[in-house]
Each structure stands twice: as structure tokens, then as C-alpha cells.
Amino acid sequence: MLFIQYPKCSTCKKARAWLLEHNLDFEDRHIAEDNPTAEEIDDWRKRSGLPLKRFFNTSGLLYKSLHLKDRLPTMAEDEQLRLLASDGMLVKRPILVDGNTVLVGFKPAEWEAAILK
């Protein structure tokens, strides 16, 4: 499993604790130091079945300062992917990738249903 997170993020800390509590092996990846590529994000979007908008950290300062709430609806998908790949702080976190399972954000019940099946 690949666990993509930002160490200072409280939600990421909870998700990491959940993984450790369930004795799950995972590779830890710092989202700001090792930013996901446009290709990775596109692959995860396809595997997750989620809309691309769900991969944006809509509560982040960068998202707000770039006025993306207003800009995203008219932005082409490839432009959105390039934007996400330009800065890890634009990407919603944590992201857990396990085979064809891709979880964005941390909801314990959702993670339990998907990972502990």
C-alpha cells in the first residue's frame, strides 16, 4: 500500500495511526516533498471512479488564493491534472493506494470497508 500524506496534517496523522493500529504495511510518501505526477493522479482518479475535483484540497490556502473554486469548472481536465501535479499542497490528502483501491481523504468506515474486507 502507498500512503500519501502531509506529516503536519491532523487527518493524515489519524489515518497513519489507523493503518498502524490495524498492523497494515505501507510505504509512506510525503506529498509536498514527492508530489504526485499528473499521470499518477489521472491513474488514481480512473481507479477510484471519483471525479477529478475530489483530488483537490478545497480547504487549502493555495486552493483559495488561486480562486480555484471559480476557475475549475471551466478548466480542461489536462490543465487540472497539471495544476495538481504542480504543488502537493493542492492535492487532497491523505491518499491510500492499494491495487485497484484508491481512497482520498480519511473516513475510517470507508477505509475499513475497502481495506479490511
PEPEQUI-V95081 format. One record per residue. N is the residue number from 1. RES is the residue in one small letter. D_FIRST is the distance of its C-alpha to the first C-alpha in whole Angstrom. Layout:
n->N res->RES d_first->D_FIRST
n->N res->RES d_first->D_FIRST
This chain:
n->1 res->m d_first->0
n->2 res->l d_first->4
n->3 res->f d_first->6
n->4 res->i d_first->10
n->5 res->q d_first->13
n->6 res->y d_first->16
n->7 res->p d_first->17
n->8 res->k d_first->21
n->9 res->c d_first->19
n->10 res->s d_first->20
n->11 res->t d_first->18
n->12 res->c d_first->15
n->13 res->k d_first->16
n->14 res->k d_first->17
n->15 res->a d_first->13
n->16 res->r d_first->12
n->17 res->a d_first->15
n->18 res->w d_first->14
n->19 res->l d_first->10
n->20 res->l d_first->12
n->21 res->e d_first->15
n->22 res->h d_first->13
n->23 res->n d_first->12
n->24 res->l d_first->8
n->25 res->d d_first->7
n->26 res->f d_first->5
n->27 res->e d_first->6
n->28 res->d d_first->9
n->29 res->r d_first->11
n->30 res->h d_first->14
n->31 res->i d_first->15
n->32 res->a d_first->19
n->33 res->e d_first->19
n->34 res->d d_first->16
n->35 res->n d_first->17
n->36 res->p d_first->15
n->37 res->t d_first->18
n->38 res->a d_first->20
n->39 res->e d_first->18
n->40 res->e d_first->14
n->41 res->i d_first->16
n->42 res->d d_first->18
n->43 res->d d_first->15
n->44 res->w d_first->13
n->45 res->r d_first->16
n->46 res->k d_first->17
n->47 res->r d_first->14
n->48 res->s d_first->15
n->49 res->g d_first->18
n->50 res->l d_first->19
n->51 res->p d_first->22
n->52 res->l d_first->21
n->53 res->k d_first->23
n->54 res->r d_first->20
n->55 res->f d_first->18
n->56 res->f d_first->21
n->57 res->n d_first->22
n->58 res->t d_first->25
n->59 res->s d_first->26
n->60 res->g d_first->25
n->61 res->l d_first->29
n->62 res->l d_first->28
n->63 res->y d_first->27
n->64 res->k d_first->31
n->65 res->s d_first->33
n->66 res->l d_first->32
n->67 res->h d_first->33
n->68 res->l d_first->30
n->69 res->k d_first->31
n->70 res->d d_first->34
n->71 res->r d_first->33
n->72 res->l d_first->30
n->73 res->p d_first->32
n->74 res->t d_first->34
n->75 res->m d_first->31
n->76 res->a d_first->30
n->77 res->e d_first->27
n->78 res->d d_first->26
n->79 res->e d_first->28
n->80 res->q d_first->26
n->81 res->l d_first->23
n->82 res->r d_first->24
n->83 res->l d_first->25
n->84 res->l d_first->21
n->85 res->a d_first->21
n->86 res->s d_first->24
n->87 res->d d_first->22
n->88 res->g d_first->19
n->89 res->m d_first->21
n->90 res->l d_first->22
n->91 res->v d_first->18
n->92 res->k d_first->18
n->93 res->r d_first->15
n->94 res->p d_first->13
n->95 res->i d_first->10
n->96 res->l d_first->7
n->97 res->v d_first->6
n->98 res->d d_first->5
n->99 res->g d_first->8
n->100 res->n d_first->11
n->101 res->t d_first->10
n->102 res->v d_first->10
n->103 res->l d_first->11
n->104 res->v d_first->14
n->105 res->g d_first->15
n->106 res->f d_first->15
n->107 res->k d_first->17
n->108 res->p d_first->16
n->109 res->a d_first->18
n->110 res->e d_first->16
n->111 res->w d_first->12
n->112 res->e d_first->14
n->113 res->a d_first->15
n->114 res->a d_first->12
n->115 res->i d_first->10
n->116 res->l d_first->13
n->117 res->k d_first->15
